[in-house]
């Protein structure tokens, strides 16, 4: 792919979505203990028998709210995006951006409230934890005083604990580095340096092309694989149910098709048409109607089987045609937005 084609591909990516990077940072309340912290001689402590490692300074449940928010943030972002170029960010298609930012803002509010509560109760929590550590230290063979001193020093000062908490969301758009587009220089003295720059730029162009090409292919394949996986799970659910299909199962299929359309930034028309046809032909009935009509129920299971087979076959195919069409969508270059 030449630089012009690469620019078009980048423009298409820019027009179809943005990168999001989130960070949930909070004090983990842990300390990595060494043999010296327990008054032990490192020379006489075998790693095969004793592993000190990270120990909790405070009870796990004291930070449970933050761990839950962190996991919800990760799940929220992953459900609305694709990993981009080795994990430098997550690519969010435009139709999912508004919903994603709204949900992240709500999680940010929860994080802020949890932080305020934790900071307000940090002093008493610290004293209670230290009292428990003093009690536990009395049962150690090593130096209790040294251990308690280490634990006390591991607690941040009350005035600084709030700095250990942060929730950040950053949005970016992608653009080719300026060094890829080089102008012809004048003058013999500049020619050699210009050739070096051009060679480096050409290599950067080839690598970026390969990365973007792979990103689009992997994104298409992941949606196809997810479709096959869902069809398999729904078939297993129906097969294991004594009452046939439940409405929540049909709703799950409908929701998946809606989500697919908003995530299908690369334009996988073949699978999208297959899913829309499945919706039209098999999701117009209610679960009760399916349970009361054995013939319709057979059509549903057969349709799920065809959907799974079709998705598996598509996942095994090369998405070169989709990448080519996607590159033709690019028409302009956008700068970073945040």
C-alpha positions in Angstrom: 0.0 0.0 0.0 1.4 3.4 -1.0 1.3 6.5 1.3 -1.8 7.8 -0.4 -3.7 4.6 0.2 -2.5 4.5 3.7 -3.8 8.0 4.3 -7.2 7.0 2.9 -7.3 4.0 5.3 -6.3 6.2 8.2 -9.0 8.8 7.2 -11.6 6.0 7.1 -10.6 4.9 10.6 -10.8 8.5 11.9 -14.2 9.0 10.4 -15.6 5.8 11.8 -14.6 6.1 15.4 -12.1 7.2 18.1 -9.6 5.7 20.5 -10.4 5.6 24.2 -8.0 5.1 27.0 -9.2 4.7 30.6 -7.3 4.6 33.8 -8.7 3.7 37.2 -6.1 4.2 39.9 -6.5 3.7 43.6 -4.4 2.8 46.6 -4.2 -1.0 46.7 -3.5 -1.2 50.4 -0.6 -3.8 50.0 3.0 -4.0 51.0 5.6 -6.4 49.7 7.3 -7.9 52.7 10.9 -8.9 52.7 12.6 -11.3 55.2 14.2 -8.3 56.9 10.7 -6.9 57.6 10.1 -10.0 59.8 13.5 -9.9 61.4 14.7 -12.9 59.4 18.0 -13.5 57.8 17.6 -13.6 54.0 20.4 -16.1 53.7 18.4 -18.6 55.7 15.0 -18.1 54.0 14.3 -20.5 51.2 12.1 -19.2 48.3 11.1 -22.8 47.8 9.5 -22.9 51.3 8.6 -19.3 52.1 7.0 -16.8 49.9 6.4 -13.4 51.5 5.3 -11.3 48.6 2.5 -8.7 48.8 0.4 -8.7 52.0 -2.7 -6.7 52.7 -2.4 -3.7 55.0 -6.1 -3.4 55.3 -9.0 -5.9 54.8 -10.0 -6.7 51.2 -13.5 -5.4 51.6 -12.2 -1.9 52.4 -11.3 -1.5 48.8 -13.9 -3.7 47.2 -15.9 -0.8 45.8 -12.9 0.4 43.8 -12.2 -3.1 42.5 -15.8 -3.5 41.4 -15.8 -0.1 39.6 -12.5 -0.9 37.9 -13.8 -4.2 36.6 -17.1 -2.5 35.4 -15.1 0.1 33.6 -13.0 -2.5 31.8 -16.1 -4.5 30.9 -17.9 -1.4 29.7 -15.1 -0.3 27.4 -14.4 -3.8 26.1 -18.1 -4.3 25.2 -18.1 -1.1 23.0 -14.7 -1.3 21.4 -11.9 -3.2 19.7 -8.2 -3.4 20.8 -6.2 -1.1 18.6 -2.6 -1.7 17.4 -1.3 -3.9 20.2 -3.3 -2.3 23.0 -2.3 1.4 22.7 -6.0 2.1 23.1 -9.5 0.8 22.3 -11.2 1.8 19.1 -14.8 2.9 19.7 -17.1 3.1 16.6 -19.0 6.4 16.5 -22.5 4.8 17.2 -21.2 3.5 20.5 -19.4 6.6 21.7 -22.3 8.5 23.2 -23.5 5.6 25.3 -20.0 4.7 26.3 -19.1 8.2 27.6 -22.4 8.4 29.5 -21.8 5.1 31.2 -18.2 6.0 32.0 -19.4 9.3 33.5 -21.7 7.5 35.8 -18.9 5.2 36.9 -16.7 8.2 37.4 -19.4 9.6 39.8 -19.4 6.3 41.7 -15.7 6.4 41.9 -15.7 9.9 43.2 -18.3 9.1 45.9 -16.3 6.0 46.9 -13.1 8.0 47.1 -14.7 10.6 49.4 -16.1 7.9 51.7 -12.7 6.1 51.8 -10.7 9.3 52.5 -13.2 10.3 55.3 -12.8 7.0 57.0 -9.1 6.5 56.3 -7.9 7.5 59.8 -10.0 5.1 61.8 -9.4 2.3 59.2 -5.7 2.8 59.5 -5.7 2.6 63.3 -7.9 -0.5 63.3 -5.7 -2.2 60.7 -2.5 -1.4 62.7 -4.1 -2.8 65.9 -4.8 -6.1 64.0 -1.2 -6.1 62.7 0.2 -5.6 66.2 -1.9 -8.5 67.4 -0.7 -10.7 64.5 3.0 -9.7 65.0 3.0 -11.1 68.5 2.7 -14.5 67.1 5.7 -14.2 64.8 9.1 -15.6 65.6 10.9 -12.6 64.1 11.0 -9.0 65.2 7.5 -7.7 65.9 8.8 -4.1 66.3 10.5 -4.1 63.0 7.4 -5.5 61.2 5.1 -3.0 62.8 7.4 -0.1 61.9 7.5 -1.3 58.3 3.7 -1.6 58.2 3.2 1.9 59.7 5.5 3.4 57.1 3.6 1.7 54.3 0.4 3.6 55.1 0.3 7.0 53.2 -0.2 10.1 55.4 -3.8 11.0 55.8 -3.2 14.3 53.9 -1.9 12.5 50.9 -4.2 9.5 50.6 -6.6 11.2 48.2 -3.8 11.7 45.7 -3.7 7.9 45.2 -7.1 7.9 43.6 -7.8 8.9 40.0 -10.3 8.1 37.2 -9.3 9.3 33.8 -10.8 8.9 30.3 -9.0 10.2 27.2 -10.3 10.2 23.6 -8.1 10.4 20.6 -8.3 10.3 16.8 -5.7 8.7 14.6 -3.6 10.5 12.1 -0.5 9.6 10.1 2.8 11.0 11.4 3.8 14.1 9.4 7.2 12.4 8.6 5.4 10.0 6.3 4.5 12.8 3.9 7.9 14.2 2.8 8.5 17.1 0.4 11.2 17.0 -2.2 14.2 18.9 -1.0 16.5 21.2 -3.0 20.3 21.2 -2.8 22.9 18.5 -2.9 23.8 18.9 0.7 20.3 17.9 1.8 19.8 15.0 -0.5 21.5 12.3 1.6 19.5 13.3 4.7 16.3 13.4 2.8 16.9 9.9 1.4 17.4 8.6 4.9 14.2 10.3 6.1 12.3 8.9 3.1 13.6 5.4 3.7 12.5 5.6 7.4 9.2 7.1 6.4 8.6 4.3 3.8 9.3 1.7 6.5 7.0 3.4 8.9 4.3 3.5 6.2 4.6 -0.3 5.6 4.4 -1.1 9.3 1.4 1.2 9.8 -0.3 -0.3 6.8 0.2 -3.8 8.1 -1.0 -2.8 11.6 -4.1 -1.1 10.3 -4.8 -3.9 7.9 -4.5 -6.4 10.8 -6.6 -4.3 13.1 -9.6 -4.3 10.7 -9.3 -8.0 9.9 -9.1 -8.9 13.6 -12.1 -6.7 14.4 -14.2 -8.3 11.6 -13.2 -11.8 12.7 -14.0 -11.1 16.4 -17.5 -10.1 15.5 -18.0 -13.1 13.4 -16.6 -15.4 16.1 -18.8 -13.8 18.7 -21.8 -14.4 16.4 -21.0 -18.1 16.1 -20.4 -18.3 19.9 -23.8 -16.7 20.7 -25.6 -19.1 18.3 -23.9 -22.1 20.0 -24.8 -20.8 23.5 -28.4 -20.2 22.6 -28.8 -23.6 21.0 -27.3 -25.2 24.2 -29.7 -23.1 26.3 -32.7 -24.2 24.3 -31.6 -27.9 24.3 -31.2 -27.8 28.1 -34.5 -26.2 28.8 -37.6 -28.3 29.5 -39.9 -25.4 28.5 -38.3 -24.6 25.2 -37.1 -21.1 24.5 -37.5 -18.2 27.0 -38.2 -14.6 26.1 -35.0 -13.4 27.6 -33.1 -15.7 25.2 -34.9 -14.1 22.2 -34.2 -10.6 23.7 -30.6 -11.5 24.0 -30.5 -12.3 20.2 -32.2 -9.0 19.4 -29.8 -7.0 21.6 -26.8 -8.7 20.0 -28.0 -7.8 16.5 -28.5 -4.2 17.6 -25.1 -4.1 19.1 -23.5 -5.7 16.0 -24.9 -2.9 13.8 -23.3 -0.3 16.1 -20.0 -2.1 16.3 -19.7 -3.0 12.6 -17.6 0.0 11.7 -15.6 -2.0 9.0 -18.8 -2.6 7.0 -19.2 -6.4 7.2 -22.3 -6.3 4.9 -22.5 -10.1 4.5 -22.8 -10.9 8.2 -25.0 -7.9 8.9 -27.5 -9.0 6.1 -27.5 -12.5 7.6 -28.3 -11.2 11.0 -31.0 -8.9 9.8 -32.6 -11.7 7.8 -32.5 -13.9 11.0 -34.2 -11.1 12.9 -36.9 -10.6 10.2 -37.6 -14.4 9.8 -37.2 -15.7 13.3 -37.4 -13.0 15.9 -40.9 -11.7 15.1 -42.5 -14.4 17.3 -42.6 -14.4 21.0 -41.3 -17.2 23.2 -44.8 -18.3 24.0 -45.7 -18.6 20.4 -42.6 -20.7 19.8 -43.5 -23.0 22.7 -46.9 -23.5 21.3 -45.9 -24.1 17.8 -43.5 -27.1 17.4 -42.9 -26.4 13.7 -41.9 -22.8 14.5 -39.5 -24.0 17.2 -37.9 -26.4 14.7 -37.4 -23.4 12.4 -35.7 -21.4 15.1 -33.2 -24.1 16.0 -32.5 -24.8 12.3 -32.0 -21.0 11.8 -29.6 -20.8 14.7 -27.7 -23.7 13.3 -27.4 -22.0 9.9 -26.4 -18.8 11.6 -23.6 -20.5 13.5 -22.3 -22.3 10.4 -22.4 -19.2 8.4 -20.6 -17.2 11.0 -17.9 -19.9 11.4 -17.3 -20.0 7.7 -17.0 -16.2 7.5 -14.6 -16.1 10.4 -12.3 -18.5 8.5 -12.4 -16.3 5.4 -9.9 -13.6 4.5 -11.4 -10.2 5.0 -9.3 -8.6 2.3 -12.4 -7.4 0.4 -13.7 -5.6 3.5 -10.4 -3.9 4.2 -10.3 -2.7 0.5 -13.8 -1.3 0.7 -13.1 0.3 4.1 -10.0 2.1 2.7 -12.2 3.6 0.0 -14.3 5.3 2.7 -11.4 7.6 3.7 -11.6 11.0 2.3 -10.1 13.4 4.8 -7.7 13.5 7.7 -8.8 14.5 11.2 -6.5 15.8 13.9 -6.4 14.7 17.5 -9.4 15.7 19.6 -8.2 15.1 23.1 
